[in-house]
Amino acid sequence: MSVGTMSDAVHWYMQELTSRVVAQSGVPTDRYHLGKIILQSLKDAPDFVLQIDGVTGQSETCGSVLERSVRCAQSLRNLGLKHGDVIMILAPNCLDVAIPLYAGLYLGIIVTAFTLNATIRDLEEIFAITKPKIIFCQSDATSRAQRTLGNLNMSAHIITFDKTNDFCNFSDFIEHHGNDTPTKDFKCSDFDPEESIAYMTPTSGTTGSPKFVTHTHMYFTTVMPYCWRRYKKFPTPTRLVLISGPFQWSTTMASFIRSPILRYTQLQTSAKMTRDHACYLVNTYKPTFSLLLPNVMAQLLMPAEDSYDNFDWTCFELQCDSVRLHSKLRI
């Protein structure tokens, strides 16, 4: 795709979508309520494939994500979580991580995440700042999370995405802690999107203790359309978006939020993103857009092994000059 001129198509699309949200609720500021926007977007296209785990080949539709995220939100409500509380996610980009993210946005609960390799000392600093009420993680992180909570004299529910004998797993959590209210009757919580934090991303620069950057609902909905002004067709401005960053990265979590709203399929992976794995994902699924980790991009652009000759950049619709040049020269 040529860079071309900018288009207002994304703004027209967002105005149409959010005006329907406001028409249903009667609350003008709901045009900035990410939870209500995502809920409406999932309802609009139940059969659309929203996410794919590239390492397992498993996929999930908007309808399935809608059902699971609503059940998760009901479960969070039944546990007493409310607007302004925090949930923490410590997991790779499996198909489950989007579910508590969307559930949190429905209820005005703040979502945050942290690196899978965090030490107990790291987690102590993070938990002391965020004070999570629930920690969603893989079973290999439960002992560190539990020990950290004990060291800080804090309490929080620990829910695992995979099966474990010692903690409630995610499937059981949304099945047993929810209620029988039909998904179509579920209502998001009402709150002020300008003041309500949607998610927090950790940042520490090169030195010092971890810190967090906060993004409000209104901030995100305001800035989100601008990076899509090169596209002229909405919804589904592009077919398949490859995500390589960890969930705690702002760009990664932002893509999880954008995907149901703009209605593009997201290709993620629950495996570690290496050069070989990135090559496999690109060659197998042919993504049309990508947000690659800088180190992965650097590896892909380096003089290569034999497998590089089979790496095809041409599936991407927009390419930076360095990618186009390197792909042409094959150096």
C-alpha positions in Angstrom: 0.0 0.0 0.0 1.3 3.4 -0.9 1.6 5.9 2.0 -0.6 8.3 0.0 -2.7 11.0 1.7 -4.4 11.0 5.0 -8.1 10.2 5.2 -10.9 11.0 7.7 -12.5 7.6 7.2 -11.5 6.4 10.6 -13.1 9.4 12.2 -16.3 9.0 10.3 -16.4 5.3 11.4 -15.7 6.1 15.1 -18.4 8.8 15.0 -21.0 6.4 13.7 -20.0 3.7 16.2 -19.9 5.9 19.3 -23.1 7.7 18.3 -24.9 4.3 18.5 -23.4 3.7 21.9 -24.7 7.1 23.1 -28.1 6.6 21.5 -28.6 3.5 23.6 -27.4 4.9 26.9 -28.4 8.5 26.6 -25.1 9.6 28.1 -23.1 11.9 25.8 -19.7 11.1 27.4 -20.2 7.4 26.6 -18.6 8.2 23.2 -15.3 7.9 25.2 -16.3 4.8 27.3 -14.0 2.1 26.0 -16.0 -0.7 27.7 -19.3 0.3 26.0 -17.6 0.8 22.7 -15.9 -2.6 22.8 -19.1 -4.3 24.0 -21.1 -2.8 21.0 -18.3 -3.7 18.6 -18.3 -7.3 19.7 -22.1 -7.5 19.3 -21.8 -6.0 15.8 -19.8 -8.9 14.3 -20.2 -12.1 16.3 -18.8 -14.4 13.6 -15.7 -12.3 12.9 -12.4 -14.0 13.9 -10.9 -11.6 16.4 -7.8 -13.3 17.6 -5.4 -16.1 16.6 -2.7 -17.7 18.7 0.0 -18.3 16.1 1.8 -21.1 18.0 -1.2 -23.3 18.6 -3.4 -22.3 15.6 -6.4 -21.7 17.9 -8.7 -18.8 17.1 -11.7 -17.1 18.6 -14.6 -15.1 17.3 -16.1 -11.8 18.5 -19.1 -13.8 19.7 -17.0 -16.1 21.9 -14.9 -13.2 23.3 -18.2 -11.3 24.0 -19.6 -14.3 26.0 -16.4 -14.9 27.9 -15.7 -11.3 28.7 -19.2 -10.6 30.0 -19.0 -13.7 32.2 -15.7 -12.5 33.5 -17.1 -9.0 34.2 -20.0 -10.6 36.1 -17.5 -12.7 38.1 -15.5 -9.6 39.0 -18.7 -7.8 40.1 -19.7 -10.8 42.2 -16.3 -10.8 43.9 -16.9 -7.1 44.9 -14.5 -5.4 42.4 -15.6 -2.0 41.4 -14.6 1.1 39.5 -11.0 2.2 40.3 -9.9 -1.2 41.5 -6.9 -2.8 39.8 -6.4 -6.2 38.2 -2.9 -7.5 37.2 -2.1 -9.8 34.3 1.2 -11.8 34.3 0.9 -14.0 31.2 2.0 -14.4 27.6 -0.2 -13.3 24.7 -2.5 -16.3 24.9 -6.2 -16.1 23.8 -7.3 -15.6 27.4 -5.5 -12.3 28.3 -8.0 -10.2 26.3 -10.9 -11.4 28.4 -10.1 -9.8 31.8 -8.9 -6.7 29.9 -12.3 -6.2 28.2 -14.1 -7.1 31.4 -12.1 -4.5 33.3 -12.9 -1.9 30.7 -16.7 -2.7 31.0 -16.6 -2.0 34.7 -14.1 0.8 35.0 -11.5 -1.5 36.6 -7.9 -0.5 35.9 -5.9 -3.2 34.0 -2.2 -3.5 34.3 0.5 -6.1 33.4 4.1 -6.8 34.1 6.9 -8.9 32.6 6.8 -12.7 33.0 10.4 -12.7 34.2 9.8 -10.4 37.2 11.6 -11.3 40.4 9.9 -11.2 43.8 11.7 -7.9 44.5 10.3 -6.5 41.2 6.8 -7.7 42.1 7.0 -6.2 45.5 7.6 -2.8 44.0 4.9 -3.2 41.4 2.3 -4.6 43.9 3.0 -1.8 46.3 2.1 0.7 43.7 -0.8 -1.0 42.0 -2.4 -2.9 44.9 -4.1 -5.4 42.6 -7.3 -7.1 43.8 -6.9 -10.0 41.4 -3.9 -11.4 39.7 -4.4 -13.4 36.4 -1.3 -15.4 35.6 0.2 -18.7 34.4 0.8 -21.4 37.0 4.5 -20.8 37.0 4.0 -17.3 38.4 1.7 -18.3 41.2 4.4 -19.0 43.8 6.1 -15.6 43.2 2.8 -13.8 43.3 1.7 -15.5 46.5 5.0 -14.9 48.2 5.0 -11.3 47.2 1.5 -10.8 48.6 2.7 -12.4 51.9 5.8 -10.2 52.1 3.6 -7.1 51.6 0.9 -8.3 54.0 -1.6 -7.9 51.1 -4.4 -10.2 49.9 -5.6 -10.8 46.3 -7.3 -13.5 44.4 -4.9 -15.5 42.1 -6.5 -17.0 39.0 -4.5 -19.1 36.5 -5.1 -19.3 32.8 -3.7 -22.8 32.7 -4.8 -25.8 34.9 -3.4 -26.1 38.4 -4.4 -28.0 41.5 -3.7 -25.2 43.9 -5.5 -22.2 42.4 -8.7 -21.5 40.6 -8.2 -21.6 36.9 -9.8 -19.0 34.6 -12.4 -21.3 32.9 -13.7 -22.3 36.3 -13.6 -18.7 37.5 -15.9 -17.4 34.8 -18.1 -20.4 35.0 -18.7 -20.6 38.8 -18.4 -16.9 39.8 -20.7 -15.5 37.2 -24.4 -15.5 37.1 -27.2 -16.5 34.8 -27.9 -13.1 33.4 -28.0 -13.4 29.5 -25.1 -11.7 27.8 -27.5 -9.5 25.8 -28.8 -8.0 29.1 -25.4 -7.2 30.5 -24.8 -3.5 31.2 -21.4 -1.8 31.6 -20.8 0.3 34.7 -21.4 4.1 34.3 -18.4 6.4 35.1 -16.7 9.5 33.8 -14.3 8.5 31.0 -12.3 11.6 31.3 -11.3 10.8 34.9 -11.3 7.0 34.8 -8.1 5.1 34.1 -8.4 2.4 31.5 -5.0 0.8 31.9 -1.5 1.4 33.3 1.7 0.4 31.6 5.0 0.0 33.6 8.0 2.1 32.8 11.3 2.6 34.6 13.6 4.0 31.9 17.1 2.7 32.3 17.4 3.2 36.1 15.3 3.6 39.2 12.3 1.9 40.5 9.3 0.9 38.3 6.8 3.6 37.5 3.5 3.6 35.6 2.0 5.6 32.8 -1.8 5.8 33.0 -4.2 6.1 30.1 -7.8 7.3 30.6 -10.7 6.1 28.6 -11.1 9.5 27.0 -7.4 9.8 26.2 -7.3 6.5 24.4 -10.5 7.0 22.4 -9.3 10.5 21.4 -5.8 9.6 20.1 -6.6 6.0 18.8 -7.9 7.0 15.3 -5.0 9.2 14.2 -2.5 6.4 13.5 -5.1 4.8 11.2 -5.6 7.8 8.9 -3.6 6.2 6.1 -6.4 3.7 5.7 -9.6 4.4 4.0 -11.8 1.4 4.6 -13.5 0.8 8.0 -14.2 -1.4 9.7 -11.4 -3.9 9.0 -8.8 -1.4 7.7 -6.3 -4.2 7.4 -6.8 -8.0 7.4 -4.3 -9.3 10.0 -2.2 -7.5 12.6 0.8 -9.3 14.0 1.7 -8.4 17.6 5.1 -9.3 19.0 5.4 -7.2 22.1 4.6 -8.5 25.6 1.2 -7.7 27.0 2.6 -5.0 29.4 3.8 -2.9 26.5 1.5 0.1 25.8 1.5 -0.7 22.1 0.5 -4.3 22.7 -2.3 -3.5 25.1 -3.5 -0.7 22.8 -3.8 -3.2 20.0 -5.8 -5.6 22.1 -8.2 -2.7 22.7 -8.3 -1.5 19.1 -8.8 -4.9 17.5 -12.6 -5.3 18.3 -13.3 -1.6 17.8 -11.7 -1.4 14.3 -12.5 -5.0 13.7 -9.2 -6.5 12.5 -8.0 -10.0 13.3 -5.0 -10.0 15.7 -2.3 -12.6 15.4 -0.6 -13.1 18.7 1.6 -15.8 20.2 1.8 -17.5 23.5 5.4 -18.6 22.7 8.5 -16.5 23.1 9.0 -14.2 20.1 12.3 -15.1 18.5 13.6 -14.5 15.0 12.7 -18.0 13.8 9.2 -17.8 15.4 8.6 -14.4 13.8 9.6 -15.8 10.4 7.3 -18.7 11.0 4.4 -16.4 11.8 4.9 -14.1 8.9 5.4 -17.0 6.4 2.5 -19.0 7.7 -0.2 -16.3 8.3 0.9 -13.5 6.0 0.0 -10.6 8.3 -0.7 -7.3 6.6 0.3 -5.0 9.5 2.7 -5.5 12.4 4.1 -3.9 15.6 7.4 -5.8 16.0 9.7 -5.7 19.0 12.8 -3.6 18.1 15.1 -6.5 18.8 13.0 -8.8 16.6 13.0 -6.3 13.8 16.7 -5.8 14.1 17.3 -9.6 13.9 15.0 -9.8 10.8 17.0 -7.0 9.1 20.4 -8.5 9.8 22.4 -10.5 7.2 20.7 -13.7 7.4 20.7 -17.4 7.6 19.5 -19.6 4.7 15.9 -19.4 6.1 15.9 -15.6 5.4 15.6 -16.2 1.7 12.1 -17.6 2.4 11.1 -14.7 4.5 8.5 -12.6 2.6 8.0 -9.0 3.5 5.6 -8.4 0.7 2.5 -9.4 2.7 2.8 -6.1 4.7 0.7 -3.3 3.3 2.9 -0.5 4.8 6.7 -0.8 5.0 9.3 1.6 6.3 12.1 2.5 3.9 14.7 0.3 5.6 12.4 -2.8 5.3 11.8 -2.1 1.6 15.4 -1.6 0.9 16.6 -4.6 2.8 14.0 -6.8 1.2 15.0 -5.6 -2.2 18.8 -6.0 -1.7 18.6 -9.3 0.3 21.9 -8.5 2.0 
